[in-house]
């Protein structure tokens, strides 16, 4: 939580030691410095996320696969507040300096691109330039994570459905239909 509150660069080893109630020497016994702690945390987040985030049921239609990928990703990152807060606290420069994170992001983008390609081939998705579509969907995931960070909750299914609708040729409800809201009739509204 220190990293997300202060940023990784502004968090000293002394800050970390105080937060976990140990001496800086105890931390130095296990880590060479803050960068090693950041690397270990990134490795942990990547390992946990890689376990599921780039796989989807290949036999499902592209829209269902895209929904599954995004819902899983958002659900995982929001299920562990430490992962979420840490990822939010990592700057772009720090992230680019971690090869495993760069490889993870590339694998995530490749999984999205593959599903988007299949959707275009099946005439289910708009023929949007792949990098733009991936950036847009990744931005939606980032916005959902930030919302979760600020409010404490986010509906991963709704975020995933919004993402699918943003690229679908026919944005009709491809999942189970939800009941539509009924507008109040005159007798149910208050006269002012």
Secondary structure, DSSP 4 states (H G I P E B T S, - for coil): -HHHHH-STT--HHHHHHHHTS-HHHHHHH-SSHHHHHHHHHHHHHHHHHTTTT---TTS-HHHHHHHHHHHHHHHHHH-HHHHHHHHHS-HHHHHT-HHHHHHHHHHHHHHHHHHHHHHHTT-B----HHHHHHHHHHHHHHHHHHHHHHS---HHHHHHHHHHHHBSS-S--SSPPPPPPPPPGGGSPP-
